[in-house]
Amino acid sequence: MKKSALSAALMAFLAIPLFAQQPTDKQKEDELIARARAIHDRVITIDTHDDISSNFATEKDDPGSPENKRQVTLGKMKEGGLKAGFFIVYVGQGDRTPAGYDSAYKQAVTKFDAIHRMTEKMYPDKIELAYTADDVVRINKSGKLVACIGIENGWPIGKDLGKLKEFHQRGGRYITLSHNRHNDICDSANPGEAEAEEEHHGVSEFGKQVIAEMNLVGIMVDVSHISKKSALDAMSLSKAPVIASHSGARAINDNARNLDDETLLALKKNGGVVQCVALGEFVKTRPVPPERQEAINVVRKEFGLPEARAGRGGGFRRGAQSFSEEQIAKFIERMREVDANFPLPPVTVQDFTNHIEHAVRLIGVDHVGISSDFDGGGGITGWNNAAETFNVTLELVRRGYSEQDIAKLWGGNLLRVWRGVEKVAAGLQKKM
């Protein structure tokens, strides 16, 4: 080899790095975010609990307006990649009398009509109502957002089982059997201030008929908000898998609204799914400083409510079940002022994901899902409105969840249960 050629070969060899350059921390982070973003874009993200007002889908509460301060608007759903949401027909518990049932029914119909108005008249090009699990998949593929309907509290059916078929025809696909306070169907996890701890000792005789009729018409049974005995009863009575539409893990945070391990294991045996909820009070208990407690009690006194128990922090709607929506809105606004003046330590997406992790380890990834309770008290640092939905997927990727598992958590498991309920209903109807 000539000297010049040898020199050139030597120089080329020396130019080769002895060790491959390691990616920087920023490069690793950028790659992780890009991978999470791709997964988030591909999976069907379903939030099973988004509350609405009695003025929803009007000029006063327009879900398509960029000026709307709601946590869930069509714009925020698009921005955050939240593809589907269960908009909630919520009616707070009131008197169990003919007049009370009539009032509850009318309130429910007002909210059903509002959701139909949003999807059929105001924004049919942007969002469509799903009546089946397959509808969710089809609508998502079309590029439109998906609206589903959940009913929070069985009180609006009164004593009329026929209302269940009517609510199903209106698009209702799950019913939370009770809310705060007992009703005719079952006991609540949060009895009213003047109520006994238990009334029916689980699901009532009427409640058994309600669950049977829900199985028949194809409405998912929701065990969030109800007592432990009621939940265990509901799971043993239902011929179809059930859901907990917005509940956390009690082993992580000992709150009456969360499900303990025995209940979660029963849910697995039933074939159901727990939709872990991002509501700060349910996610994490934080010490309440005396000055915040005092400020809370000042607000509660303004609304004619008894003082909050020490450390409770004036829990959302606690004692305010009979308030009108306007009163609840004012109460929330005053409580937000307290939050601004006397903030608690933040509850984060990481804290929320701890509930998902516990449930996954205990009952398996096939029985766990995700919900927010936005516009009904939900919201945490990092996921405080629909526009921040990606942050949940990002945290799941950080913790090593695969795309397949993330797809299950974000909606696949819920769709499986929904299809199971449809199958049971079809079978029961054939036997009639």
Secondary structure, DSSP 4 states (H G I P E B T S, - for coil): --HHHHHHHHHHHHHS-SSPPPPPHHHHHHHHHHHHHHHHHHS--EEEEEE--TTBTBTTB-TT-TT---S--HHHHHHHT--EEEEEEE------SHHHHHHHHHHHHHHHHHHHHIIIII-TTTEEE-SSHHHHHHHHHHT-EEEEEEEE-SGGGTT-THHHHHHHHTTEEEEES--SS--SSB-BSS--TTS-S-SSSSB-HHHHHHHHHHHHHT-EEE-TTB-HHHHHHHHHH-SS--EETT--BTTTS--TTSBPHHHHHHHHHHT-EEEEE-BHHHH------HHHHHHHHHHHHHTTPPPPPTTT---TTTT-TT--HHHHHHHHHHHHHHHHHSPPPP-BHHHHHHHHHHHHHHH-GGGEEEE--BTTT-BBBTBSSGGGTHHHHHHHHHTT--HHHHHIIIIIHHHHHHHHHHHHHHHHHHT-
